[in-house]
Amino acid sequence: MAALGSARFFYRSFSQVKNAQRNKHLLTRFSVRTFCSEPNDSAPTDHAKPQPSDPAVQDILISITGLDLQKVFRPIKQELKLPSYKLMTDDQLEQTFRMAKEEAKKRLQMPPVLPERKPINDVLSEDKILDGMDTAKYVFTDITYDIPHRERFIVVREPNGTLRKATWEERDRLIQVYFPRDGRKIVPPLIFREENLKMVFSKERHEDVLNFCLAQFEPDSSEHIRVHTATYEDLDKHGKYDLLRSTRHFGGMAWYLVNARRVDRLIVDMLKRQLLQDAVNLVSLFNMVHPHSESAQEATSQKSTGTDLLKIYAQRESRRSGYIELVLQAYEQTAVEGSAA
């Protein structure tokens, strides 16, 4: 009977808090805020930092990602099926290639890059009368189908009587229990442990790690950011940028390196692969993100474009200026010889 009484008390407390929250939501339905979001006290400024979702940034990230159809549509392990053959005219073949390019662009769409979500530490009530009545936590979840997961009401009753909002980790697990998502596990796979990541990186399976991470974690979770950071750091350390080229993750890696002001090695890699325009675009993105850098200020004052951006960056920012300048000299010499011929 005591256990039944305590359970009823838990339920009444949950219902009262939930109803209060719904009433508050009705009163503030015109404000654009979710249940778990924090108010934004900072007003937008004229010199706000560019974001990955900005059209200008997206154009650059898409252009430097590349579009290798052989890599985008490479074979994957799946059930074998009988191949099909079609006879096509030249026009039909050209149309098929156009359709393949459009499909490839969709597959290369860059995943969202978001700041880490703020922790949830809200305590709703402390009922000392329930302290010690049970050793387990009670979790109450609103499983209404038409509610966005970010607004879903989930609270936890601690054994000491404290009623609080569920943490992000608890919310993710419970939402996966009631609303399973394909490819996501309730308990994260062991592959995301640091020691296991090193082993997977040694086999050059960085893209697989990032794909698994997208399926398992929310894009603003601490684990999502940790795994992506570890992957980008390993790629930058060993110069294996090409593993992500022509994948949906290349733009995120470039954005990470630009924000960290560590694009020298990536620029050198692009120049080695004769991707001069990609290197120019990367420097343009660097100047956009760091408008107060010497490179950006001088490029703006001189209204520089093309290879001049690379020259200014090499002189003002790069630690590998010698190599970049040599490559640019060779490129310009080849261009002059080609025009003379």
Salt bridges, closest charged atoms under 4 A:
GLU94 OE2 - ARG98 NH1 3.43
GLU103 OE2 - ARG107 NE 3.38
ASP122 OD2 - LYS165 NZ 3.10
ASP127 OD2 - ARG157 NH1 2.58
ASP142 OD1 - LYS18 NZ 3.72
ASP142 OD2 - ARG22 NH2 3.02
GLU158 OE2 - LYS137 NZ 3.78
GLU158 OE2 - ARG164 NE 2.73
GLU170 OE2 - ARG164 NH2 2.93
ASP172 OD2 - ARG117 NH2 2.73
GLU204 OE2 - LYS240 NZ 3.47
GLU207 OE1 - ARG74 NH2 2.64
ASP208 OD2 - ARG205 NE 2.93
GLU218 OE2 - ARG181 NH1 3.76
GLU218 OE2 - ARG184 NH1 2.87
ASP220 OD1 - ARG117 NH1 3.78
ASP220 OD1 - ARG150 NH2 2.82
GLU223 OE1 - ARG226 NH2 2.79
GLU233 OE1 - ARG262 NH2 2.91
ASP234 OD2 - HIS206 NE2 2.68
ASP234 OD1 - HIS238 ND1 3.52
ASP236 OD2 - ARG262 NH2 2.97
ASP236 OD1 - ARG265 NE 3.96
ASP242 OD1 - ARG245 NH1 2.91
ASP242 OD2 - ARG273 NH1 3.81
ASP269 OD2 - ARG245 NH2 3.48
ASP269 OD2 - ARG273 NE 3.21
GLU298 OE1 - ARG316 NE 2.49
GLU317 OE1 - ARG261 NH2 3.26
GLU332 OE2 - LYS311 NZ 2.64
